[in-house]
Amino acid sequence: MSIAVIYGGARQNGNTEQLTEYAIEGLQSEKIYLRDYHILPIDDQRHSERGFQDLGDDYNSVIKRVMAHDVLIFATPIYWYTMSGLMKNFVDRWTETLRDSEFPQFRQEMGSKKAFLIAVGGDEPHIKGLPLVLSFQHIMGYFGGKLDGYILGKGSKPGEILHDNAALTAAEQLRKKLVRTGTS
């Protein structure tokens, strides 16, 4: 099984990235930093005669990379009780992939993937991050799959996540789980 880590943070080596790197330490993974790509917001063309048209951005190349993997780890800071704008733009674009002839089995393939969420917030993340968890549970459920696990960590200033022992322990447990499923 192969792993893709989709990073939704704008800050290089931010708290979410640090916690995620700790979780996947020693594991083979493809790291996709959404901040490095130009992904436009969705242009909802579901009801137009021509359907969705290519927006000429990097979305198609990124979704192809994601689809090549069995395990997806979504890593995002908690922004306003949900995912970052970078991550939201990416997920919103799945609407067009559902109708893309290049991915005729997109729904089934997404439903068969193991999905995990790692998110860090500064103010009561174990409460204020729950809408984000619920969102990913619904997203994966839409595809017939499930969110296989999540970690919510506390950190605001750079490096603060390294003081959240509960999150670090959860990251170690996730790493062990991924090793047991044959992703190392």
ChimeraX attribute file (.defattr): number of C-alpha atoms within 10 A of each C-alpha:
attribute: neighborCount
match mode: 1-to-1
recipient: residues
	/A:1	14
	/A:2	16
	/A:3	24
	/A:4	21
	/A:5	24
	/A:6	21
	/A:7	25
	/A:8	26
	/A:9	25
	/A:10	18
	/A:11	12
	/A:12	12
	/A:13	13
	/A:14	21
	/A:15	27
	/A:16	30
	/A:17	25
	/A:18	17
	/A:19	29
	/A:20	26
	/A:21	17
	/A:22	17
	/A:23	23
	/A:24	21
	/A:25	14
	/A:26	11
	/A:27	15
	/A:28	13
	/A:29	18
	/A:30	16
	/A:31	15
	/A:32	17
	/A:33	19
	/A:34	20
	/A:35	15
	/A:36	10
	/A:37	14
	/A:38	13
	/A:39	20
	/A:40	16
	/A:41	16
	/A:42	17
	/A:43	14
	/A:44	14
	/A:45	13
	/A:46	12
	/A:47	8
	/A:48	8
	/A:49	7
	/A:50	8
	/A:51	13
	/A:52	18
	/A:53	11
	/A:54	10
	/A:55	13
	/A:56	10
	/A:57	12
	/A:58	14
	/A:59	21
	/A:60	16
	/A:61	10
	/A:62	18
	/A:63	16
	/A:64	12
	/A:65	13
	/A:66	20
	/A:67	16
	/A:68	13
	/A:69	19
	/A:70	17
	/A:71	24
	/A:72	23
	/A:73	23
	/A:74	21
	/A:75	27
	/A:76	29
	/A:77	32
	/A:78	27
	/A:79	17
	/A:80	12
	/A:81	16
	/A:82	22
	/A:83	25
	/A:84	20
	/A:85	16
	/A:86	21
	/A:87	23
	/A:88	15
	/A:89	18
	/A:90	20
	/A:91	15
	/A:92	15
	/A:93	19
	/A:94	16
	/A:95	16
	/A:96	18
	/A:97	19
	/A:98	14
	/A:99	16
	/A:100	15
	/A:101	10
	/A:102	11
	/A:103	14
	/A:104	12
	/A:105	14
	/A:106	18
	/A:107	18
	/A:108	12
	/A:109	17
	/A:110	24
	/A:111	19
	/A:112	16
	/A:113	22
	/A:114	20
	/A:115	23
	/A:116	21
	/A:117	22
	/A:118	26
	/A:119	32
	/A:120	29
	/A:121	25
	/A:122	18
	/A:123	13
	/A:124	13
	/A:125	19
	/A:126	16
	/A:127	10
	/A:128	18
	/A:129	25
	/A:130	15
	/A:131	15
	/A:132	22
	/A:133	24
	/A:134	13
	/A:135	15
	/A:136	21
	/A:137	20
	/A:138	15
	/A:139	17
	/A:140	21
	/A:141	14
	/A:142	13
	/A:143	16
	/A:144	15
	/A:145	20
	/A:146	20
	/A:147	22
	/A:148	15
	/A:149	15
	/A:150	20
	/A:151	24
	/A:152	28
	/A:153	31
	/A:154	24
	/A:155	24
	/A:156	16
	/A:157	11
	/A:158	13
	/A:159	14
	/A:160	15
	/A:161	24
	/A:162	16
	/A:163	12
	/A:164	14
	/A:165	12
	/A:166	14
	/A:167	21
	/A:168	19
	/A:169	14
	/A:170	19
	/A:171	24
	/A:172	17
	/A:173	13
	/A:174	20
	/A:175	21
	/A:176	15
	/A:177	12
	/A:178	20
	/A:179	15
	/A:180	10
	/A:181	11
	/A:182	9
	/A:183	17
	/A:184	17
